[in-house]
Amino acid sequence: MPPTDRPWPGSPYPLGATYDGSGTNFALFSEVAEVVELCLFDADGTETRVRLRERDAFVWHGYLPGIGPGQRYGYRVHGPYEPERGHRCNPAKLLLDPYAKHVEGEVDWDQSCFSYNWDDESFNDDDSAPHMPKCVVISPFFDWDHDRQPRTPYNETIIYEAHVKGLTQTHPGIPEDIRGTYAAVAHPVMIEHYKRLGVTAVELMPVHQFVHDSHLVEEGRRNYWGYNTIGFLAPHNDYAATDAPVQEFKAMVKALHAEGLEVILDVVYNHTAEGNHLGPTLSFRGIDNAAYYRLVEGDEQHYYDTTGTGNTLLMRHPHVLQLIMDSLRYWAIEMHVDGFRFDLASTLARQFHEVDRLSAFFDLVQQDPVVSQVKLIAEPWDVGEGGYNVGGFPPLWTEWNGKYRDTVRDFWRGEDSTMAELAERLTGSADLYEQDGRRPYASINFVTAHDGFTLHDLVSYNEKHNEANGEGGNDGESHNRSWNCGVEGETDDLDIIALREQQKRNLLTTLVLSQGVPMLLHGDELGRTQHGNNNVYAQDSELSWIDWERARDFEVLTDFVARLTALRREHPVFRRRRFFHGRPVRGSMEDIAWYTPSGEEMSEEDWDTGFARSLAVFLNGDAIREPDARGEPVTDDQFWLLLNGHHEGMPFVLPDLAGDRWEVVLDTHAPLFDEVEQRVFKTGEPFDVEARSVILLRKVF
């Protein structure tokens, strides 16, 4: 190792470890620190400490010539340990660099990782270095060749939410040594699957370096979902098939981009893995606890928690905001990702107490020339007071539309008084997004997501079955808006099986043909089941992974999804960039109209009828008012979308509106598109729509 007793002064910017081809600059922010030591580790674990003597604007820094990629390092911060004042410095604890781009190893949860003794909560000064992961200096160089980000317009986007490991862990077409990794996500068989499905973006559940909670490790489980971040710039090391996760992640992005697929990351900037006041000292807590975390006013020993995880980042501190923005820019610029989904995004808007769309975080995003130009998706709620904010984010943002999920589930399980709200959700939720200038694609529509039932379980279980989690059934949502079709769980009853498959097709058809951006949950197209468990956050096992062997039994469903997305892709009337007018446009007939099954235009009384569960929607492809990307008029076919949520078949009559002959394009009562009976219906003549089914009709010219 080169001499390290007299480091060069280096630079306070950029933060983190930056290799320039000759040496590495190290920079760490801490306002409370009195001394900062950079700790370098040899392959055998031998530690060499280098005191950083330069400090500018509370950034401690130094440059070490000859130190390059592969060097393991961490920090020790000397300063006050006064929990009652919010300070928790402890130089006995090796600390991870908040700006580390590669983290090697994982926490083994020895008592030394905590700044207190478990038995009496007295101060613990045992050295934690042997039990801690290490940061690793990386090479920033990578051959991106001619990589081009797809930049798929929102209205043409179809998102596929996926877990790196769960998606690929059992796939027989992927070599065993790379299953469950970034390399597997971009394996040719997976790319073939994405393209068959017609998705345009793969949204990966957390891939920032995260920690497996100590209590889960003690119980023999792991933090499967990964919402427990400790490194906001490092790709999670356990998802790499090699010892170079940064390079492997970039190669994955490059391969997906080459096929026109975007990569969106689920990011967790609202809290860290250090938990509450009884949590470990791994990084931020020991560097500058009062700067990074939001503490209870007047009781600085405890943490203000709006995330349900024990702590919340202090969103009004400039260095917290800088860390988040630097992280976002790094993933966008250096890692070439195309967008972000922000977990518990309401917390990011809590500059003080309330959720404020004018908070500093939104201001920074709005003016940032890089971050403002990628896809920004909010999970628009947290667990704090006033945290549910669907429809409340600024114009630049799109949102997971929880109201869409709830309404569509309620309609298809037969709840009363859902018609009016269903109409709002089908048409892009103008009631939530139009007033502040946003478009239908501000609504990220979903019926299922990682948190909750899979699609198969949504139609198979009335109650959650979380026994495997060992939490006495107290975890997971209890109100799932699900319906088991008559029997709880798996069954051999062919009629119930057929009804469940039809309900899946109803839910998927509604999702894909609604205005907005549809999001599919990985494995829903393959019949993935968690056997009624709606909270597999710690189930890193066959319970949560896709069973690719079982998927063979759901080939018909997979094909149905593929044909649905193709229908959306081929017909712009299902993916408009602007909201419907609902009135005559450019001298033509109205662009959308609503009718009862008897062929009468819906009245206020019809909308308010609590028991009504059937509706006819006219979609006029001749009345799309927005031009295409080249400024040319957009025209499409004319469709009738007939929804019958009633438990019995319903006769429908089409009014004399746009033509007298209509052909069946899709009927969810039929499992296969190609098996749909080639029927033509005439205006004014009644015909039956089967119970709990959707029919799509197209005008015959």
N, C-alpha and C positions, 0 to 999 in steps of 0.2 A: 504494500500500500504506500503511495507517495507520502512525503512529509505533510503533516496536517497541523503542526503546532502553530504555524503562522499563516492562516488563510488570508487570501487577498480580500480587500474590502468588498468586492462584488457590487451587486445592485439590489435595491429593495423591490425591484419589479423585473420580471413577473414573480408573483408568489409561487412557492413550490420549489421543486428541483428541476433546473433547466440545463440540459446538456447542449453545448454549442459546437461539439466536435473536438475540443481540446480539453475541456474541463466542465465542471458543473457549478452553477450558481444556486445557492440555497437561500430561501427567504421565508420568514415565518412572522405573522402578525401576533403580537401580544402586548396589550397596553399595561397589563398588571405585572408582567415579568420583571424580575430584577437581574436574572442571568438566564441565558438560553444556551444549552449545549446541544450541538449536532452530534448524534451518535452513529458511528459507522460500524458495520458488522462484517467480519470475514465469513467465509463459507462455514467455518467451524463454530461460529457464534462468538468469536472474540470481539469485544467491543472497544472501540477507540473514540474518545470524546473530544470534540473540537468546540471550544468556546467561541460563539459568534459575538464579536466585540462591536460591530457596527450596528447602529440603530437609527433609522430615519422614519419619522412619523409612526412610531411604534412598530415598525417592521425591522426585525433582526435579520441580518444577512451576512453572507460571506461566499467567496468563490474559491473552489479547490481545483487547481489544475491537475490533470491526470485522472480525476475521478470521472467515470463514465458509466454507460449503460450496464446494468446488472448489479451495481453497488447497492447493498441493503443499508437502510438508514432509518432513524427515528429521532425524536427529540426528548430532552428533559428540560423542564421549565422550573426555575427556582423563583419563588415568590410567596406571597402570604397564603397560609391555609387558615382561613377564617370563614367557615361555612355560614355563620350567622350574618356575615357581611357579603356573602355571595362569592367568596374567593376560595378556590379549592386547588391551589398549586401544590404539587408534591413531586420533587425531583426523583423520588424512588420509582416513579412510574414512567415507563417508556411510552411515548405518545406518538400516535400516527400523525403524519402531515396531512392537514385538511385538503391540501392540493396534490397529494400523491396520485400518480397516474397508474401505478401498479402496486398492489399489495400482495405480499407472499405469505401464505400460511393463514391460520385462524386462531382466535382466542381459545385457550384451553380451560379458562375459568378457575384457575388457581386463585386462592384468596388474595394473593399479591396484586391481582388486577383491580382490587378495590382499595380505596384510601382509608378504609376503616376495618377493624376486626369484626368478624361476624358475631362473635359471642357477646361483646360488650360495647361495640361501636366506637372503641377507642382508635386513635390514629394508627394507621398501618404504614410502616416504612420499609416493607419487604420489596426487593427489586422485582419488578414485573417483567423485565426484558425476556427472560427465558420462556415466558408463557404468552408472549404477545406476537402477533404477525409483524412483519417488517415491511416498510416501504421500499420500493425498488426504483432506482433511476432508469428511465427508459430512453431509447433512441427515438427521436421524433420523426425519423425518416421512413417513408413508405412509398412504394411505387403505385400511385393511384391510376397511372396510365391515363386513359381518357375518360375517367369516371364522370358521369353526368347525373345529377340528381333529377329524378323524373318530373318533379314539380306538378304532380297530378292535380288538376283543379278540384276544389272541395266537392263540387256537385258531381264529379265523376269518380269520387273516392269511395271505396268499400274497404273497411278496416277489418282485419283479422286479429283479435286479441289472443296472444299466445304466451306460453311459459317455455323458456328455452329448454329446460329439461323435460317437462311433462309432455311437450309436443313430440319429442324425438326419441325418448328413452327406450321404447320397445319396438321401434320401426325395423322390420326385418330387412329392409332394403338399404339400411345405413350400417356401415361397419361398426362393430361393437365398441371399438376403442374411441370412437368419436360421438357416440350417441349421447344426447343430453348436453351438447356443447354448441358454441357459436358456429363451428364448422358444420355441425349437423343441420342447423337451421337453414343453411345455404346449400345443403347437399342437393344434387340434381333431382332426386326423387321428391324432395320437399318443394323445390321450385316448381316441379311438374304439378304437384298437388295444389299449390297456391294459384297457379295459372288455370288449372282446370276449374277451380272454384270461382274464378273471376274476381278475386280480391285484388286490390291495388296497393295495399299497405299492410305490413306486418307490425303490429303494436306489441312490443315485448314488455312483459311484466318486469319489475325492477331488475336492472343489470348493474347498477352502481354497487360497489363493494359493500356487502352487508354482513351482519353478524347473526349467528345463531344464538338466540337468547339462552342464558344460563339455565333457567328452569326447564326449558325444552330439552337441552342437552342432558340434564340430569334424568329426565324422563325417557331418554332414548329417542327423542324426536328432533326435528330440525325446523328452522324457519323456512318453510318451502316457498312461500310467496315472495319473501325478500323485502318486505316493507320495514326494514330496520337498518337503514343506511349508516355507514361509518366513513365512506370515501366517495365524495361526489364527482370525482374526475376519473376514478378507476373502474374499469369493467370487472365485474365479479370474477375472481380467479377460479372458482370451482366450476364455472361454465366453460373453461378453456380446455381443449384437448392437449394443448402444448403448455410450455412454461412461458409463453409470450402472449398473454391475453389481449394486449392492445393490438398487436399485429393480426391476431386471429379475428378479433372483432372487426377490424378494418376490412379484412378479406371477405368477411360475411357481408358487410354493407356493399362492398364493390360487386360481389356476385349477384346480390339481389337487385342492385341498380341496373346491372347489365340486362336484366330481364324486365325492367320497367317497374320494379316493386320498390315502394318507399319503406323506410324504417322509422318507426315512431317509438320513443322510449317512454315508459311509465316511470316518472321521476318523483322522489319523495324528499322534498325540501322543507317539509313542515316540522320535522323532528329528526333526532339521531338515535343511534343504538345505545346511548349511554343511560337512558331511562331516567328515573326520578332521583331523589336525594340519596337513595340506597343503591344506585346503580354503579357500574364500574367506572374507572378513570382510564379511558382509552385514547382520547384525543382532545376534543374541544373543552371538556370539563377541566382538564389540567393545564390547558394553554391559556384560556381566559374565560372562565365560567360565566362571569357577569356580562361579558360582551356578547357571547354567542347565544346564551339562553335567556328566555324570559322568566324572571323570578317574581315571586309573589311580593307585591309592594308591602313593605313593613315587616316582611317575614322572608328575608332573602335566602334562608336556608332551604326553602322549598321552591318548587317549580310551578309556574302557571301553565296548565295543561289543557289545550283545546283539541288535542289529537287522540287522547285515550291511551297514550304510550308512555306517559310519565314526564315528558318535556316538550317544549315548543321553542323553535328558534326565534330569536329576538329580531323581528322584521323591521324595526326602526333603527337598528345599528348599521352604520355604513359598511362595516366589514362583513357583516352577514349578507347584506344585499350584494356586496361585491363578490363574495364567494359564489352566491347563486348565479349571478350574471356571468361570472368567469366560467363557471361550470357549463352553463347553457351554451355559451359561445364556443367553448372547447369541443363539446360534442357536435355542434353544428359545423364548425370550421375544420377541426382536425379529424373528427371521426365521421363526418359527412352524413350525420343523421338528418332526417327530414322533418322532425317535429317532436313534440313532447306532450304527454298527458300528465297533468299535475295532480298528484294524490292529495286529497283533502285541501283543495286549493283555497277554500275560504280562510284557512289559517294564514296563508300568505298575504291576505288582504287585511289582517288584523295588525295594523301599525300600532294601535293603542289597545282598545278593547273590542269595539264593534268592527264588523266586516265593512270595509270602506273601499268602494271601487276607485276612489281617488288616492289610494295609498301609494307610497313611494315605489313599491314593487311594480305596480302597474305603470307608473310614470316611466320607470327605467325601461321596461319592456317596450312601451310605446315608442320611445325615441331611439331604441337600439337598432342600428342598421342591419344587424345580423339576426338577432332573435325575433325581431318584429316580422321577419319575412318567412319564418318557418311555420308549420302548423302548431297552433297553441290550443290545447284541449284541457278544459278545467273539469275536475270532479268538483262540482260547485256546492260543496258542503263540508262541514267538519262536525265535531261533537260538542263544540262550545255553544253558548247562548246566541241565538240569532244566526246559527251557522248554515242553515239550509237556504241556498241562494240560487236555485235554478232560475235562469233568466236574468240574473243580476250582475253578470260580468260585463266588462267594457266591450266596445264594438269589435276590437281586434280578435276577440276570443270566441272559440266554439265551446260547447258544454256537453258533458254527458247529461242527457235529458232523462232524469229519473221519473219525471211525470209521464213521459212516453212509455217507459217500461211498465209502470203501474197501470196505466190506462189500457194498454193492449192486453196485458195479462187479465185484467178484470173483465174486459169485453169477452174474451174467448173462454173464460171460466164461467160466464153466465151471470155476472153481477148486474143489478139494475142500474138505470140512470147513467149509462156510460156513453150514449150516442153522441151528445154534443161535444164532450171532451175528446172522444175518438176522432171526430171530424177535425178538431184543432191539431191533433197529433199526426193524422194522415197527411196534412197539408203543410207541415213544417213548423208548427207551433208559432204562428204569427203573434199569438197573444203573449208570448214570452220574449220574442226577439225583434219584431218589426219596428216597435216604437223607437228603439235606439239606433236604427239604421242597419241592423244586421239582416242577414238573408236566411232562407230556409236551411242552408248548410251550417248555420250556427248550431243546429240541433244534431248532436251525435245520437242517433237513435239506436237503442238496443233493447232486447228482451231478456237476455242473459248476459252475465259477465263473470269474471273469476270469483267474485264475492257473491255467493248464493247458489241456488240450484243450477245444474246444467239443464239444457233443454229437455233431455230425456227424463231427468228427475222432476222437472217442472210439471210434466204431464203424468207422472207416476207416483207422486207423493203429496199428501196433504200436510204432513208434518216433517220437520227436520229430524234426522236420525244421526246425531253427532256423538254417539257413544264412544267411538274410537278416539275422540279428542280428550277423553278423560276429565272433562270439566262439568260433569253432571248435567249435561244438556243446557247449561247456562250460557253457552257461547252461540254465536250465529243468530241471524234474524229469525224471529218466531212468526212473523206475519209475511208469508212468502207469496201470497196471491196465486197459489198453485191449485191444481185440481188433479186428482189421481185417476179420474175417469171411472171410478167405482170400486177399485181395489187398491189397497196401500202396497206399493212396492211391486216387485216382479210377479208376473202371473203367466199361466199357460192358456188363459182364456183368449181365444183368437179374436173374438169381437172387441174385447177391451184393447188388445194389442193394436188392432186395426184403427180403433178410435184414437188411441194415443198417437199413432203415426199421422193420422189426419190432422190432429191438433197441432203437431209439429209443423206440418205443411201450412196450416192456417197462420201460425205465428210467424213463420219465415216469410210467407208471401206478404203478409201485412208489413213486415219489417222492410223487405227489399223494395216494395213498390210504394212506400211512403216517401214524401219529400223530406230532404235532409240527408244525412250521411249514415248509412247502415253500418253497424258493427256486429260482426259474428264472433262468438266465443269458440276458441279452438276445440275441435272435437264434437261440437254440436251436430255437424254434418255427418259424423261417424257414429252417432248413437252413444257418445261417451256418458258413462254414469259414474256417480260417486256414491251410489247406493243410498241416496237420501241425505248424505252429509252436505250441508250448505256452508261449511266453513273449514276448508281443508288447508288452512294457512300453515299448519305444522305437519301435514301428511305427505311427506316425500316418499311415496310408495305407489304401488299399483292402484291404490284407491284414487289417486289424483292424476296419474299419468294416462295418456291416451292408450287404450288397448287396441293396437292395430290388428290383432287377430280378430277380435270382436267386430271391428269396423267392417269386415267383409260381409257381415250380415246386414249392413246398412248401406250397401252400394246404391240401392234405389234412392235413398234419401240424399246421398252425396250427389247423385246425378240431378235430382230435383233442385238442389241448391245451385248447381252449376247452370242449369237451364234458366233459373230465376234471375241470376245475376246477368246472364247473357241478354235476357229480355230487358232488364234495366239499362244495360249498356247500349242496346240497339235502339231504344226509344227515349228520346229526351223529355217526353211528357212526364216520365217518372223521376226525373232528376233536374228539375228546373233550377235556374240560378236566382229567380225572383219569385216572390209570393204570388199566388193566384189573385186575380182581381175579383172573380166571382160575379162579373157583369160583362156586358158586351165590350169587346176589344177590337179596335181598328175596324169597326163596322161589321165584324163577324159576330157569331153567337158567343155566349159567355164561355170562358175558359174552363170553368168547373160548375157543376150543378148537382143538386142533391134531391133524390126522389125516394118516396116510399116504395115498398114492393108492389103496390097497386098501380104505380106509374104516376102518382100525384107528386107535385113539387112539395118538398118538406116545408111544413108550416112551423111557427113557434110552438104550437101545441104538440106537433109531432116530435120536435126536439126534446120537449119536456116530458114526454110520456116515459115513465120509469121502466115499464116492462118491455119497451120496444128494443129489439136486438137485430133488426134487419134493415139494410140500407143499400140503395143503388147510387153510385157515384159516376157522373159523366165527366170524362177527361177529354178535352178538345185539343188535339194536336195542331189544329189550324189556328189556334189563338194564343200561341206562345209569344209573348211580347218582347223577350230579350233576344238579341242577335247572337250568332255564334262567335268563335274567337276571331274570325276574319270580318266580322260586321255584317254577315249575311243573315237573312231571316231564317229562323228555325221553324221547320214544319214537321209534323209527325202524324201518325194515324189517330183516329178517334176511338176511344175505349169506353166501355162500361165496366166498372168494378162493382161486383155484386157480393155483399157480405151477409151471410146468414148465420148469426150467432145463436139462433133458436135451437132448442133440442129436437125440433121436428122440421121436416122439409117445408119449404115455403114457396108458394107460387109467386113469380115475379112477372110484371108486365112492363115492357119498355115503352116509354112515351114516344110520340112522333117528334123527334128532336133533331136528328142529324142524318138519318137514313133509315131504310126499312129492313135491311138485312145485316145480321151480326153473327160472326163465327166465333166459336169457342177457342180461345188460345190456351187457357189454363183452367183446370177444375181440381181443387184440392181433394175432392172425393176420389179422384183417380191418382194412384201412386206415381204413375209415370206420365210425363208430358206426352209421349208418343202414344199412350193408351187413351188419351182424352178422345172421346167419341167425336167424330167430325160432324158436329151439329151446326146448323144455321138457324137462328131464331129471327122471327119477323116482328116488327113493331106492332104492338097492340095485341099480340097473341100470348096468353099466359104459358109459362113453362116453369117447371119445378127446379128449385135450387135445394140440394140435399141439406139435411140438418148439419149444423156446424161446418160450413164449407164456404169457400170463396170461388167464384167464377169470374174470369176475365174474358170479355168479349171485345172483338175488334170489328170495325165497320168493313163490310164487304163492298168493294167498288165494282 
